[in-house]
Amino acid sequence: MGSMEGRTILVTGASSGIGRASALALSRAGADLWITGRDEGRLEELAERIRAGGTAVRTAALDLTDFARVDELAERIGEDRAGLHGIIHSAGALGHDYVTTRDGVEMTVATHVLAPFRLTWRLAPLLCGVVESMIVTVASGGMYTERFELARLEMGPDGYDGVKAYARAKRAQVLLAHEWSRRWAHEGVRSYVMHPGWTDTPGLAVSLPTFHRLGPLLRRVDDGADTAVWLASGAAGEVGTTSGIWLDRRPRGEYYLPWTRPRRSSEVDGDELWRWCIRRNGIDVSA
């Protein structure tokens, strides 16, 4: 991966884990940054560390499921003369209880699907306005256990299963990442999706403590973030494909369990998800 000087990248979920490691690696490569996270203190500590290394960084402490705050962030970035050359969507959480956002959306699907869609939609004019831009979505290997079915994506309170809700949302992220590529490739936008493997992050320790006990068998967070940073740099361009889900800088298969394979084409499912995201976000496409 070469120098990223002159490029500005937005990293969500940068307060900890994969997002934090991605931001640090990008700054070492010379990229200027926007970083978001819920924990303002940890976000500012990270910003100070990045600035000490000589690169520019701007912060936005917010909950991405607050759609009004997402719109405000997009406006701030739009007013920045540096423009925008890429996004790494790494914000995420696995909760075990049924919770809704202030907009009435189940929290898991809001965090992993609707918020990234809304933020990317708002920033699309910037991404399409540069010679080459990257969208990188950090998914999870957990998505391999679920088939995409829109009717089952947003779970209700009865029989709520946080692990299943997370896996379904992560499967939807893969489909959405392909839609961005399919719809915006002619504008110079590349969209990739990757998963970091089982990585030792604070989120894993809280949400899946049994896996966290694997200890030395887990990957270091820098290793988990490496492919996301590599993709954001544009280094995958020589491979000539955005298909599949990436791991360790290589495209991998999207389906390993036969019952998770789609019943319809990815274009049909992707278009249905796209229209659902627009509707649930209340986006006026005629504006």
C-alpha positions as CSV (number, residue, x, y, z in Angstrom):
1,M,0.0,0.0,0.0
2,G,1.4,3.3,-1.1
3,S,1.1,6.8,0.3
4,M,-2.4,8.2,0.8
5,E,-1.3,11.9,1.0
6,G,-3.9,14.2,-0.5
7,R,-6.8,11.9,0.3
8,T,-9.5,12.4,2.9
9,I,-11.2,9.4,4.5
10,L,-14.1,9.1,6.8
11,V,-13.9,6.3,9.4
12,T,-17.0,5.5,11.5
13,G,-16.8,3.7,14.8
14,A,-13.3,5.1,15.4
15,S,-13.6,5.2,19.2
16,S,-12.3,1.6,19.5
17,G,-11.6,-1.7,17.8
18,I,-11.4,-2.0,14.0
19,G,-12.3,1.6,13.4
20,R,-9.6,3.0,15.7
21,A,-7.0,0.7,14.2
22,S,-8.1,1.7,10.7
23,A,-7.8,5.4,11.5
24,L,-4.3,5.0,12.9
25,A,-3.1,3.0,9.9
26,L,-4.6,5.5,7.4
27,S,-3.0,8.4,9.2
28,R,0.4,6.7,9.1
29,A,-0.1,6.3,5.3
30,G,-0.6,10.1,5.1
31,A,-4.4,10.3,4.7
32,D,-6.4,13.2,6.3
33,L,-9.3,11.9,8.3
34,W,-12.8,12.5,9.6
35,I,-13.5,10.2,12.5
36,T,-16.8,9.4,14.3
37,G,-17.7,7.6,17.4
38,R,-20.1,7.7,20.4
39,D,-17.4,8.2,23.0
40,E,-16.2,11.8,22.7
41,G,-13.3,11.3,25.2
42,R,-11.8,8.3,23.3
43,L,-12.4,10.1,20.0
44,E,-10.5,13.2,21.1
45,E,-7.6,11.0,22.5
46,L,-7.3,9.3,19.2
47,A,-7.4,12.7,17.3
48,E,-4.6,14.0,19.5
49,R,-2.5,11.0,18.7
50,I,-3.1,11.3,15.0
51,R,-2.3,15.0,15.0
52,A,0.9,14.3,16.8
53,G,1.9,12.2,13.8
54,G,1.5,15.2,11.5
55,T,-1.8,14.4,9.7
56,A,-5.1,16.4,9.8
57,V,-8.1,15.0,11.6
58,R,-11.6,16.2,12.3
59,T,-13.9,14.6,14.8
60,A,-17.7,14.1,15.1
61,A,-18.9,12.5,18.4
62,L,-22.4,11.1,17.5
63,D,-24.7,8.1,17.5
64,L,-25.1,7.2,13.8
65,T,-28.6,5.9,14.5
66,D,-29.6,9.5,15.1
67,F,-30.5,10.4,11.5
68,A,-30.6,14.1,12.2
69,R,-27.1,14.0,13.4
70,V,-26.0,12.0,10.4
71,D,-27.4,14.7,8.2
72,E,-25.5,17.4,10.2
73,L,-22.3,15.4,9.8
74,A,-22.7,15.1,6.0
75,E,-23.2,18.9,5.8
76,R,-20.0,19.5,7.8
77,I,-18.0,17.2,5.5
78,G,-19.6,18.8,2.5
79,E,-18.4,22.3,3.7
80,D,-14.8,21.0,4.1
81,R,-12.6,22.1,1.2
82,A,-10.6,18.8,1.5
83,G,-13.5,16.9,-0.1
84,L,-13.9,13.2,0.5
85,H,-12.2,10.3,-1.1
86,G,-13.5,7.4,0.9
87,I,-15.5,5.9,3.8
88,I,-14.8,3.0,6.0
89,H,-18.1,1.9,7.6
90,S,-16.8,0.2,10.8
91,A,-19.3,1.4,13.4
92,G,-21.3,-1.5,14.8
93,A,-22.5,-3.3,17.9
94,L,-24.1,-6.6,18.8
95,G,-26.8,-6.2,21.4
96,H,-28.8,-9.0,23.0
97,D,-31.9,-7.0,23.9
98,Y,-34.6,-5.6,21.6
99,V,-34.1,-1.8,21.4
100,T,-35.3,0.8,19.0
101,T,-33.9,4.1,18.0
102,R,-35.7,7.4,18.5
103,D,-37.0,7.0,15.0
104,G,-38.6,3.7,15.9
105,V,-36.1,1.4,14.1
106,E,-34.7,-1.8,15.6
107,M,-31.2,-0.8,16.8
108,T,-29.1,-3.5,15.0
109,V,-30.6,-2.9,11.6
110,A,-30.4,0.9,12.1
111,T,-26.7,0.7,13.1
112,H,-25.5,-1.6,10.4
113,V,-27.8,-1.0,7.4
114,L,-29.9,2.2,7.6
115,A,-27.3,4.5,9.1
116,P,-24.5,3.6,6.7
117,F,-26.9,3.9,3.8
118,R,-28.1,7.3,4.9
119,L,-24.6,8.6,5.5
120,T,-23.3,7.3,2.1
121,W,-26.4,8.7,0.3
122,R,-25.8,12.1,1.8
123,L,-22.1,12.0,0.9
124,A,-22.6,10.6,-2.6
125,P,-22.1,13.9,-4.4
126,L,-18.6,14.2,-2.8
127,L,-17.7,10.6,-3.5
128,C,-18.8,10.9,-7.1
129,G,-17.0,14.3,-7.5
130,V,-13.4,12.9,-7.2
131,V,-11.4,10.9,-9.7
132,E,-11.6,7.7,-7.7
133,S,-13.3,7.1,-4.3
134,M,-13.7,4.0,-2.1
135,I,-16.5,2.7,0.1
136,V,-15.4,0.0,2.4
137,T,-17.9,-1.9,4.6
138,V,-16.6,-3.9,7.6
139,A,-19.0,-6.9,7.8
140,S,-18.6,-10.0,9.8
141,G,-18.1,-13.7,9.2
142,G,-21.2,-14.2,11.3
143,M,-23.2,-13.3,8.1
144,Y,-22.3,-16.7,6.7
145,T,-25.0,-18.2,8.9
146,E,-27.9,-16.2,7.4
147,R,-29.6,-15.8,4.0
148,F,-30.8,-12.4,3.0
149,E,-34.5,-12.1,3.2
150,L,-35.9,-8.5,3.5
151,A,-39.0,-9.7,5.3
152,R,-36.8,-11.2,8.1
153,L,-34.2,-8.4,8.3
154,E,-35.7,-6.2,11.0
155,M,-36.7,-8.4,13.9
156,G,-39.4,-7.6,16.3
157,P,-39.5,-7.8,20.1
158,D,-41.1,-11.3,20.2
159,G,-38.4,-13.9,20.3
160,Y,-35.7,-11.4,19.6
161,D,-32.3,-12.9,19.1
162,G,-29.4,-10.4,19.0
163,V,-26.9,-12.7,17.4
164,K,-29.3,-13.6,14.6
165,A,-30.3,-10.0,14.1
166,Y,-26.6,-9.1,13.9
167,A,-25.8,-11.8,11.3
168,R,-28.8,-10.8,9.2
169,A,-27.8,-7.2,9.2
170,K,-24.2,-8.1,8.3
171,R,-25.5,-10.2,5.4
172,A,-27.5,-7.1,4.2
173,Q,-24.4,-5.0,4.4
174,V,-22.7,-7.3,1.8
175,L,-25.6,-6.9,-0.5
176,L,-25.7,-3.1,0.0
177,A,-22.0,-2.8,-0.6
178,H,-22.5,-4.5,-4.0
179,E,-25.4,-2.1,-4.8
180,W,-23.2,0.9,-4.3
181,S,-20.7,-0.6,-6.7
182,R,-23.4,-1.6,-9.2
183,R,-25.1,1.8,-9.2
184,W,-22.1,4.2,-8.9
185,A,-19.1,2.5,-10.6
186,H,-19.7,4.6,-13.6
187,E,-19.1,7.6,-11.4
188,G,-15.7,6.3,-10.3
189,V,-16.9,4.9,-7.0
190,R,-15.6,1.5,-5.9
191,S,-17.4,-0.3,-3.1
192,Y,-15.9,-3.2,-1.2
193,V,-17.0,-5.3,1.7
194,M,-14.6,-7.2,4.0
195,H,-14.7,-9.1,7.3
196,P,-11.8,-9.0,9.8
197,G,-12.0,-12.6,11.0
198,W,-12.3,-13.3,14.8
199,T,-10.5,-10.2,16.1
200,D,-9.8,-9.3,19.7
201,T,-11.8,-6.1,20.1
202,P,-13.6,-4.5,23.0
203,G,-16.9,-5.1,21.3
204,L,-16.2,-8.9,21.1
205,A,-15.4,-9.0,24.8
206,V,-18.7,-7.5,25.6
207,S,-21.1,-9.1,23.1
208,L,-19.5,-12.6,22.7
209,P,-17.5,-13.3,25.8
210,T,-17.2,-17.0,25.0
211,F,-15.4,-16.2,21.8
212,H,-13.2,-13.6,23.6
213,R,-12.0,-16.4,25.9
214,L,-10.2,-17.9,22.9
215,G,-7.5,-15.4,23.8
216,P,-4.3,-16.1,21.7
217,L,-6.4,-17.7,18.9
218,L,-7.9,-14.3,18.2
219,R,-6.4,-11.9,15.7
220,R,-4.8,-8.6,16.8
221,V,-6.9,-5.6,16.0
222,D,-4.3,-4.3,13.6
223,D,-4.5,-7.5,11.6
224,G,-8.3,-7.3,11.6
225,A,-8.2,-3.8,10.2
226,D,-5.5,-4.4,7.6
227,T,-7.8,-5.4,4.7
228,A,-10.2,-2.5,5.3
229,V,-7.3,0.0,5.1
230,W,-5.8,-1.7,2.1
231,L,-9.1,-1.6,0.2
232,A,-9.6,2.1,1.2
233,S,-6.2,2.9,-0.4
234,G,-7.4,1.6,-3.8
235,A,-4.8,-1.1,-3.8
236,A,-7.3,-3.8,-4.8
237,G,-7.8,-2.1,-8.2
238,E,-5.4,-4.4,-9.9
239,V,-7.5,-7.4,-8.9
240,G,-10.2,-6.1,-11.1
241,T,-13.2,-7.3,-9.1
242,T,-15.4,-6.2,-6.3
243,S,-17.3,-9.5,-6.0
244,G,-17.2,-11.6,-3.0
245,I,-16.3,-10.6,0.5
246,W,-12.6,-9.8,1.2
247,L,-10.4,-11.3,3.9
248,D,-6.7,-10.9,4.2
249,R,-6.5,-8.9,1.0
250,R,-8.2,-11.6,-1.0
251,P,-11.8,-12.0,-2.3
252,R,-13.5,-14.9,-0.7
253,G,-16.8,-16.7,-1.3
254,E,-20.0,-15.2,0.0
255,Y,-21.8,-18.5,0.7
256,Y,-20.5,-21.6,2.5
257,L,-23.8,-23.0,3.8
258,P,-26.3,-24.2,1.2
259,W,-29.3,-22.9,3.0
260,T,-27.9,-19.3,3.0
261,R,-27.8,-19.0,-0.8
262,P,-30.2,-16.5,-2.3
263,R,-33.5,-17.6,-3.9
264,R,-33.3,-14.7,-6.3
265,S,-30.6,-12.8,-8.2
266,S,-28.4,-10.4,-6.3
267,E,-29.7,-7.6,-8.5
268,V,-33.3,-8.2,-7.5
269,D,-32.5,-8.5,-3.8
270,G,-30.2,-5.5,-3.9
271,D,-32.8,-3.3,-5.6
272,E,-35.4,-4.4,-3.0
273,L,-33.0,-3.6,-0.2
274,W,-32.1,-0.2,-1.8
275,R,-35.7,0.9,-2.1
276,W,-36.4,-0.3,1.5
277,C,-33.4,1.8,2.8
278,I,-34.7,4.9,1.0
279,R,-38.2,4.3,2.4
280,R,-37.2,3.6,6.0
281,N,-34.8,6.6,6.0
282,G,-37.6,8.9,4.7
283,I,-35.4,10.0,1.8
284,D,-37.1,12.1,-0.8
285,V,-35.5,10.9,-4.0
286,S,-37.1,13.7,-6.0
287,A,-35.3,16.4,-4.1
